[in-house]
């Protein structure tokens, strides 16, 4: 059997996510050229990116699996499934933790730490 490229990605982690998805469905997949792209990431698109390959007889099945939109599963999970709650029973949101004031304070602390050491 020969290996066939089914998708190309700019970044290795994208290819590994797709590989894991295929392997969870029982399709053996491999990621090619990831080390080349890690070393020369600026040339990723020029070199064809990171290639996700499967065996020739699994191409159609792999294309079907990778084409599925599974974003609804994430939305269902976010709708209160196992979320932390405050004292009033409301779900805790991370957005207030990422406020501009907190971001500035965090980066200022990093700056003081690195300059001070």
Long-range contacts (C-beta under 8 A, 24 or more apart in sequence): 1-55, 1-56, 1-57, 2-55, 2-56, 3-30, 3-32, 3-53, 3-54, 3-55, 3-56, 4-53, 4-54, 4-55, 4-56, 4-59, 5-32, 5-51, 5-52, 5-53, 6-52, 6-53, 6-54, 6-59, 6-62, 6-63, 6-66, 7-51, 7-52, 7-66, 8-48, 8-49, 8-50, 8-51, 8-52, 9-49, 9-50, 9-52, 10-37, 10-44, 10-45, 10-49, 10-50, 11-37, 11-41, 11-44, 11-50, 12-37, 12-38, 12-50, 14-50, 15-50, 15-51, 15-52, 18-52, 18-66, 19-52, 21-65, 21-66, 22-52, 22-54, 22-62, 22-65, 22-66, 25-61, 25-65, 27-54, 27-58, 27-61, 27-62, 27-65, 28-54, 28-55, 28-58, 29-53, 29-54, 29-62
